[in-house]
């Protein structure tokens, strides 16, 4: 692994520094995504007390962001195609600012729900546009790493949300503040959202979007800033022109070309796989298992959550370091194995009686943290990488819209049903099912998923539309 990371560092050093500046600026939308998703978990108990609401309204406040994100994902493709990837990211930043502001000053649960639906629109736009923009800006040699930066910023955002909530929650408890400073918790994202808007404002437009809009000279100017040689720019422009020669797009391409349909269905399948790895079950059970292990106070539980978040952040660096050296599929195979073994371990601890022996609870914690490592270096970032690579330019907005929307819809379905699954078959069997399903995912990857490491987006598109099998379009 050390040798692989060393070679990957060599790949990074051969790129212009501006590539990574652009990558970090665009990926800041992931930071806002992570903050807004993570911040509600510790704020909600104080909101419940302040507004004196029941469990139904509480669930609506939590899920409102997800429904808004699904709507944002649906409209993001058309918006990114019409006004551009950069401008859509700017719109997401403005929504983050306004949504956070409205959430923090909400005077009723209904207003808060509406504000969080609106905030979710920004999350949906960002989750679509950032990976798309990064894939179209990055050189093929570091495309996987740059897209993975988006996932890294999401994990950092979640940790910052946990730390922010822990601070304000503890401060409120010490000073006897009934509302728990939840308004400050929900208002904090205004600051990074403002910084995101400023950063994105100075980004160049995607050269592929510029070519899509017949602005070839502008596209060349952007590529000249991003690529090291004129030959690279010329080759890339020719590839994009060849891709654009295929005139169908959107629904017309979907219904008119079976090979494009295959790619869309693959994107849907990849996002379903990401959600069915069991990440939601793990995140749901983590606080309970920490409590069983002796982390019983609110502060201890909060710091246990921070440990989970930091593990998530650190493991994502593995993907950034190795995705363009090892490739997407080898990393995913390792991730499925790690996640499967971890799930089975946690399930076994529940079967033996995680409450009955202190050692079992600590083994369960180890299983949870190991699962998070496996998810963070594989399914977390790599699914987004693949879904941004497998479509031709004319169908990219449509394809990523469908796959991103799938992610949010399946996320909601899993969140709404796994508690019932836990009740009907018990936690041990639930973990066993999620552990066993990782084997199915390995088979699916072997049979259908292409290896796209080091291959240009235009070559992938050409292979797809030429009728190559899905698993071979990265050849």
N, C-alpha and C positions, 0 to 999 in steps of 0.2 A: 504493500500500500504506500509506503514511504517513497519508493521509486516512482510510482504512478503519480503521486502528488507533485514530486519534483518535475516530472515531465509536463504536468499540467501547468505548473508555474512558468515553465519555459514558453508554453503556448500563450499564456497571459502576457508575458514580457514582450512578445512579438506584435502586440496590438497597440494602437494609439491610445494614450491615456484618456482621451475624450470619450472613447467607447464606454469606459467604466464610470465616468462622470455621468454620462447620459443614462447608463443602466441604473445607477443609484438614484438619480433624480426621478426617473419614471417609476422605479420600484417603491418610492415613498408612498404611493397609493396603497401598497400592501401594508405599510405601517399603520395607515388610518384604518384600513380594513381590520387589522388585528386588534387595534385599540377599541374600535366600536363593537366588535364581536365579543371581546373579552371583558369590557368594562362593566357590562350589565350584571354579571354574575354576583359580584359583591355589593353592587348598588341596589339591587332589587329588594333585599330585606328592609332597607331603610325607606324605600319608596312605598312598600306595602304598609309600613307603620305610619308614614306621613299621610298617605291618602286613604288609609283604612280600607283596603280593597281585598276581595276574595281571591281564591286560587285561579278562577277562570280569567279574571282581569290580569292577574299576575302573568299567566301564561301568554296572554295576548300581548302584553308589553314586551316580553322576551322574544316572542316569535314574529313581532311586527317587522323587525329588521330583516328577517329571512324572506318574508313575503315581498317587502320592498325590493330586496336584492334580486328576487326572481323576476319582478317586473322590469327592473333596471337591466338585467341580462337580456330580456326579450327585446328591448328597444335599442340596446347598445350597438348591435350590428348595423342597423340602418343609420344610426346617428354617426358612428365612426366612419362609415362609408361616405356619408354626405358632407360632414364638416371636418373630418380628419381625425386621426388617432390622438394627436396632441391636443386638439381642441376638446375632444371628448374627455380626456384626462383633466383638462382645466375645468370643464363642467362638473366633473366628479368632485374636484377640490372645493368648488363653490357650494355644492350640495352638502359636503362634509361640514363646511363652516356654518351654513344656515341651519342645517339639521341639528348640529350639536348645540347651537345657540338656542333654538326653539325647545330642544329637549331639556336644557338646563333651566329654562324659565317657565316650563309647563305648569299650569295652575290646576290641572285635573288629569286623571288617568287617561281620559279620552284624548286630550290634547297631546299627552306624551306618546300615546300609541300612534297618532297621526304623524308626529314629529319623527318617530322611529321608522315608520314606513317611508317617509321622505328621505331620511338618512340612508335607508336601505337601497334607495335608488342609486345613491353614490357608490355604495358597496358593489352593487351589481354592475354598474358602469366600469368601475375600477377592475373588478375581477375578470371582466371581458377584455378591456382595452390594454391594460398593462402588459400581460403576456403577449398579446398580438403586436403591440408596438415594439417590445423588446425583440421579438422574433424577426421583425422586419428591419430592425436597425443593426442587429448583431452580425459580425462575420461568422461564417459557418463553423469555424474552429472553436468559438467560445459561446455559441448560441445557447447551449444547454445551461452553462454557468450563469449567463446573464438573466435568463428567464427564471432560474432557480433563485436569483437574488430577490425576486418578487416574493416568493414563499418565505425566504429568510426574513424579510421585513415584516411579513405577517406575524411570524413567530415572535419577533422582537416587540411588535406592537402589543401582542397578547401579554407578554411579560410586563411591559410598561403599564398596561391597564391593571394587571394584578398588583403591581407595586403601588400605583396611584391609589387604587381602591383600599389597599391595606393601610396606607398612610392616612387617608382621610377618614376611614372607618375607625382606626385607633384614636386619631385626634378627636373625633366626635364622641367616642366612648369616654375618653378622659375628661372632656369638658361637658359631658351630659347633653350633647346636642341630639334631639330626637330624630331629626331628619338625616343624621349621619353624614351631612355634607354631600348628599348624593347629587345635588345640583352642581357642585364643583367637580365631582367625578365625571358627570356627563358633559360638562362644559370644557374640561381640559383639552379634548381633541381639537378645539378651535385653533390652538397654537400650532400644532404640527400641520393642520389643514392649511393654515395661512402660509406656512413655509413650503408646503407641497405646491400650492398655487404659484408662488414665486419661482420655484425651481422648474416647474413644468413650463411656465411662460417663456423661459429662455431656451427650451429644447427646440431642435429642428423638426420639421415635419418628416414623416416616414417617406423614404424615397419610393417605396412601392405604392403608397397612396398617391404620391405626386405623379407617378407614371400612370396610375389608374385614371387620374384627372388630366392626362395629356400635358403634364408640366415637366417635360423631359429635362430641360436645361436646369431647372431647380433641383430635380432628382440627382443629376450629375454633380451639382455643387455640394449637395449634402454628402453624397458618397465620397467625393474628393476629400472631405473633412474626416471621414470615418475609415477609409481604406488607405493602405500604405503605398500602393502603386497605381499608376494609371491603367495598367493592364487589368488589375482586379476590378476597377470601376467599369472599364469597357466590357469585360466578360459578364459582370453582374447586370449591366444595362441590357445586354443582348439576351441574357436569360430571362429577364423580366419581360422584355418585348415578346419573346417566344411564348411565355406564359399568357400574356395578354391577347395573343392571337386567337385564343379560344374565347369566343365572344359570349357564350351563355353565362349567366350568373344567377345567384339566388335560387328561388323556387324553380325557375326554368332549367337551371343546371341540375338541380336535385331530381326533377321528374324526367329530364331528358337524357341523363347520363348515369348509367347504372354503376359505373366505377366511382363516380363522385358520391353516389348514395352509399356505397360500401364504406367510403371514408367517413361519412356522416354517422353511419351506424357504429363504426369503430369508435368515433369520438364519444358517442352516447355511452357505449359499453365501457370505455375507459373511466368516464366520470362515475358510472354506477359502481365499478370496481373500487374506485377510491373511497366511496362512501361505505361500501360493504366490507371493507377491511376490518371494520369494528372500532374505528377511532372514536365515534360518538359514545359507544358503550364504555370504552376505557375512560374517556373524559368524565362520563357520568359517575362511574364507580370509584374513580381515584380519591375524591374527598372522603367517601365512606370508608374505604380501606385504610386511609391515613388515620381516620378516627379510631378504627379497630386496633391499629398499631400503637395507639397511645397519643396521637396528635388530636387532643380533644377540645382545646380552647379555640376560640375564633382566630386568634393570632396564629396559633400553631397550624390550624387548617389552612389559613391564608398563605403561610410560608410554605406549606406542603404543596399548594397550588403553584407557587412561584418556582419551586424545585422542578415540578413537571414542565413549566414553561421554559426554564433555562435549559433543561435537557433537550427540549424541542429545538431551541435555537442552536445549541452546539452541534446537534446531530445534522442539522440542515447544511452546515459547512462541509460535511462529507460529500453531499450531493454536488455542491458547488465545485469542490476540488476534484471530483472524479467523473462527473457526468460526461465530459467531453474527452476523457481518456479511456475509461472502461466502456462507455456506451450506455444507452438507456436501459436496454433489456438485461444485461448482467447485473446492474444495480437493482432493478426491480426483482429479479429472481432472489437475490440475497435478502431483499426487504421482505418478500413474501415468506421466506423461510424463517426469518427472525420474528415476524409478526405472528406466524402460525404457532411456533414453539412457545412464544410468550402467552398467547391466548390459551393454549392448552395447559400451560403451567398455572395460570390464574384460575382456570376452570377446575383443575385438580385440587387447588388449595380450597376452593369453595366446597368441592365434593368431600374433602377430608374434614372440613369444618374450620374455616378461616377464623371464626370466633373462638374456637376451642383451644387454640395454642398460639402463643405470641409469635413463635417462629414462623408459623404458616402465614400470618399477616405480613411479616417482613418479606417472605418469599413472594407473596402476592404483590407487594410494593415493587420488588425487584422485577417481577414480570411486567408490571405496568410501565415502569421506566424503560425496560428493554423494548417493549412494544413501541413506545413513543420514539425511541431511537430508530427502530426499523421503519416506522412510518415516515419520520422526518427526513431520512436520507433516500427514501424511495417514492412511495405513492404520494406523499405530500407535494413535493416539487415536480417529480418526473411526469406525472399525469398531465400537469399544465404544460410542460415542455412539449410532450407528444401532441397534445390537442392543438397547439399553436403551429405545428409543423406539417401536418398531414393533408392540408387542403391547398388547392390552386388559388391564385390571387383573386380571381373573379368570384370564387366561392368561399373565400376565407372568412369574410364577415358572417355569412350565413352559417357555415359549419361551426365556428366557434360560438356563435350565438346559441345554437342548438345544444352544443355540449355544455356550455356554461350554465344555461337554464336547467339542463338535466341535473347538474351538480346541486343546484339549490333546491330543485323539486325533490330529488332523492334524499337530500339532507333533511328536508322537512318530513318526508315519509318515514325515514328511519327514526327521527326524533319523536314522531307521534305514535310509533308502533312498538319500539323495542321495550318500553316499560310493560306493555301487555305481554310480549314474548317472555320477559323476565318472570312475570307473574304466573304464566301458564306452565312453562317448562322449568323455571328456576334459573338462577344465575350460573350454576355450574354447566348445565346443558347449553345455555346461551353462549357461554365462552367456548365450549367445545365446538359448537356449530360454526362460530366465526373463525375458530382456529382451523377447522377442517376445510373451510371454503377457500383458504389460501392455496390449497393444492389445485383447485379448479382454476384459479386465476393464473397459476404458472402454466397450465395447459393452454389456456386462452392466449397467453403471451407467446408461447411457442408456435401456435398455429396461425395467429392472425396479426400480431403486432410487428411493425417493421423496426429495424435498427436505423436510426436517422443521424447518428453521430457523424459529423464532418461532411455531411451532404447538403448542398444548397437547397433552399426551399423550391427553387424552380426545377431542379432535377427530380425532387420528390414528386412535384406536381406533374411533370412530364411522364414519369413512370406510371403514376396513377392513371392518368387519362389515356395512356397507351394500352391499358388493360392488364398490367402486371398484377400478380397476386398481392394482396395487402402487405403480407410479411416481406415482400421483395421490393417495395417501392423505394426503400432507402438504399438500394444497391447501386 
